Amino acid sequence: MTEMNFTVFVVEDDPAILTLLDETLNELVAVELFPSAEACLSRLATQKPDLFLLDVGLPGMDGTSLCQQLKDDLDTDAIPVTMMSGIDSIDARLSAYDAGAQDFIVKPFKSAELVRKVKIIKNMLEQKRQLSEQAGFAQRTAFSVMNSMSELGVVMQFLSRSFRCATGDEVAQAIFESLTQYDLPGALQYRLRDDVHCVSPQGVDLPLEVSIFERLQTCGRIYQLKNRCVFNFARISILITSMPLDDADKCGRIRDNIAMLGEGADARLAAIEVEQANRRQRDNALRALKQVESAISVLRESNRDDRLRSAELMQNLLVELEGSFVSLGLTEGQEIHLQELVKGYAELLINIQQRDSKTESQLETVAAALAKITQ
């Protein structure tokens, strides 16, 4: 508070004292002089001082009554009042105190005393103003911190919820719920391997929104055009259609928070892609497992039937062969040779069947490996 910004209203009916007060104070503060309470009250309609100097013995409304009226008015009740009186008594001082005055000066007064008292009041008001500014700054800072914490809480709430999102649509819904808490309108596009959609409160994959996002994807990580701002990530783009440009601090916080939302959403979409790939791999493995199990079942049945049929045919061949030895007129050596020859081929057939059994065993190993993948 500078000297010229400090104004004193002096109300005194004695012209000589008015002149003295003006000469004493005009180099220290701005001074306005009034010969009566009524003149002072009329001026208060357009100007308020920082200090009143009121003579007690005014004509018409006296200084004590004027002080009382000033203290009863919400527009002037906080302005300090110093009463001036030629009577130095306890009653005079108590009357001034009861009316709400802050100080009392006895006339005739010394100029140095008056200057000292005015300086004290000036310093007091300056300190009060500084404290008020500090309190206001602290309050604004507190509100700003509270707003920041509240806004950051929206981000934390989204990140917590995003872990439960299993699809791109669920991530988009969580983003829009966060934007609603910020009171921000917008749209988004999410991009998964086999699932790309533009989403807004107006609908899904609206042609104009699709074309807008096709262009905005090439505009960098954060791109602002007037009150619109787009946040681009690998798997998601978020468009805010009405940024709060009238509040620079809030606008900056919103940019930071939406960027964090976008990073969180992009990370969740990346995880969803991995989960979808794992599900596809598992589904493919399940199908392959079913095919291998079916092939094993068919091969097992076929091998069993082949072994039974082969054994039966070999048995029949040996019986018929021994029965034909009489009619063929073979020597004993020839008969033994034929029997050994047939037995040799029978052993070869058994070895072939055993190789089929090894194939079956290998397929069972493959099936066991596929079963572990699908668990």
Helices and strands as residue ranges (DSSP letters): G 3-5, E 7-11, H 15-25, E 30-34, H 37-43, E 51-55, H 63-72, E 81-85, H 90-99, E 103-106, H 111-162, H 168-181, E 186-192, E 195-200, E 203-204, H 207-216, E 222-225, E 228-232, E 236-240, H 248-328, H 332-374
